[in-house]
Amino acid sequence: MGSDARDDPRPFGDGMDKDVKSVASCLAMRIRNSNPEEIVTPKEKR
């Protein structure tokens, strides 16, 4: 995981997908602790 980020001087370029996934996972864990129901099925509610 870190090898690609080191080779790419622009983390927001091709590696943006990886950054987004890592950030999304971190946010998801934090949000789950606060509102687990909303995170379990956010699409079904809409």
Secondary structure as UniProt FT lines:
FT   HELIX           2..7
FT   TURN            11..15
FT   HELIX           16..34
FT   HELIX           36..40
FT   HELIX           42..45
//
